[in-house]
Each structure stands twice: as C-alpha cells, then as structure tokens.
C-alpha cells in the first residue's frame, strides 16, 4: 500500500488517557510519556497496569529513562 501523509507542526498539549483507550494504545504509551514531557499542561495516564506485566516493566523503564533526560 502507498499513501500520502500531510503533517503540520503545532505545540503539544497535555491529555488525559485511560479506560478503553489504554488497550488500543498499550505499546504507544511509553512514547506518549516522552512526548508529554514537551507538552504544555499535564498529561495523565491511567489504567495502564498492564505495562508492568509485559516483557519488562515498561512503567519502571520509562520512568528510569525519563529521569535521564
């Protein structure tokens, strides 16, 4: 498949994410956490306990890496 993507820059804004969105974005949550560091406002990620029981504890590793920034 071939497609065109048009992307425009804009400032990032904090979001609230949880509930039914978490299973749909479970693999994207670490990058959402990184992006939220550069966003205006607060980002709240709830209901993401599944990240602790994946191949590794992704919450712990994400926090550890964010502290290095």
C-alpha positions as a Markdown table, in Angstrom:
| # | Residue | x | y | z |
|---|---|---|---|---|
| 1 | Unk | 0.0 | 0.0 | 0.0 |
| 2 | Unk | 1.1 | 3.5 | -0.8 |
| 3 | Unk | -0.2 | 6.6 | 0.9 |
| 4 | Unk | 0.5 | 10.3 | 1.3 |
| 5 | Unk | 0.8 | 11.8 | 4.7 |
| 6 | Unk | 0.5 | 15.5 | 5.4 |
| 7 | Unk | 1.9 | 16.6 | 8.7 |
| 8 | Unk | 2.0 | 20.1 | 10.2 |
| 9 | Unk | 3.8 | 21.2 | 13.3 |
| 10 | Unk | 2.0 | 22.6 | 16.4 |
| 11 | Unk | 2.6 | 22.8 | 20.1 |
| 12 | Unk | 1.8 | 19.7 | 22.2 |
| 13 | Unk | -0.9 | 19.9 | 24.8 |
| 14 | Unk | -1.3 | 17.6 | 27.8 |
| 15 | Unk | -4.0 | 15.0 | 27.7 |
| 16 | Unk | -5.9 | 12.6 | 29.9 |
| 17 | Unk | -5.8 | 9.0 | 28.6 |
| 18 | Unk | -7.2 | 5.9 | 30.3 |
| 19 | Unk | -10.1 | 3.4 | 30.2 |
| 20 | Unk | -10.9 | 1.9 | 26.9 |
| 21 | Unk | -8.1 | 3.8 | 25.1 |
| 22 | Unk | -5.4 | 2.0 | 27.1 |
| 23 | Unk | -5.6 | -1.4 | 25.4 |
| 24 | Unk | -5.7 | 0.3 | 22.0 |
| 25 | Unk | -2.5 | 2.3 | 22.8 |
| 26 | Unk | -0.6 | 0.0 | 25.1 |
| 27 | Unk | 2.5 | -0.2 | 23.0 |
| 28 | Unk | 2.4 | 3.6 | 22.3 |
| 29 | Unk | 2.2 | 4.7 | 26.0 |
| 30 | Unk | 6.0 | 5.0 | 26.6 |
| 31 | Unk | 6.3 | 7.4 | 23.6 |
| 32 | Unk | 3.2 | 9.3 | 24.7 |
| 33 | Unk | 5.0 | 9.7 | 28.1 |
| 34 | Unk | 8.1 | 11.1 | 26.4 |
| 35 | Unk | 6.1 | 13.5 | 24.2 |
| 36 | Unk | 4.2 | 14.7 | 27.3 |
| 37 | Unk | 7.5 | 16.0 | 28.7 |
| 38 | Unk | 7.4 | 18.6 | 26.0 |
| 39 | Unk | 3.7 | 19.4 | 26.2 |
| 40 | Unk | 2.1 | 22.4 | 27.7 |
| 41 | Unk | 0.0 | 21.3 | 30.7 |
| 42 | Unk | -0.4 | 18.0 | 32.4 |
| 43 | Unk | -0.7 | 14.6 | 30.9 |
| 44 | Unk | -2.5 | 11.9 | 33.0 |
| 45 | Unk | -2.2 | 8.2 | 32.0 |
| 46 | Unk | -4.5 | 6.0 | 34.0 |
| 47 | Unk | -5.5 | 2.3 | 33.9 |
| 48 | Unk | -2.1 | 1.2 | 32.5 |
| 49 | Unk | -1.2 | -1.5 | 35.0 |
| 50 | Unk | -0.8 | -4.0 | 32.1 |
| 51 | Unk | 2.5 | -2.2 | 31.2 |
| 52 | Unk | 4.0 | -3.7 | 34.4 |
| 53 | Unk | 3.5 | -7.2 | 33.2 |
| 54 | Unk | 4.6 | -7.1 | 29.6 |
| 55 | Unk | 8.0 | -8.4 | 28.6 |
| 56 | Unk | 9.5 | -5.9 | 31.0 |
| 57 | Unk | 8.0 | -3.4 | 33.5 |
| 58 | Unk | 7.5 | -0.7 | 30.9 |
| 59 | Unk | 6.4 | 1.8 | 33.5 |
| 60 | Unk | 9.6 | 1.4 | 35.6 |
| 61 | Unk | 11.8 | 1.5 | 32.5 |
| 62 | Unk | 10.0 | 4.6 | 31.0 |
| 63 | Unk | 10.3 | 6.5 | 34.3 |
| 64 | Unk | 14.0 | 5.5 | 34.6 |
| 65 | Unk | 14.7 | 6.7 | 31.1 |
| 66 | Unk | 12.7 | 10.0 | 31.5 |
| 67 | Unk | 14.8 | 10.8 | 34.6 |
| 68 | Unk | 17.9 | 10.7 | 32.4 |
| 69 | Unk | 16.6 | 13.4 | 30.2 |
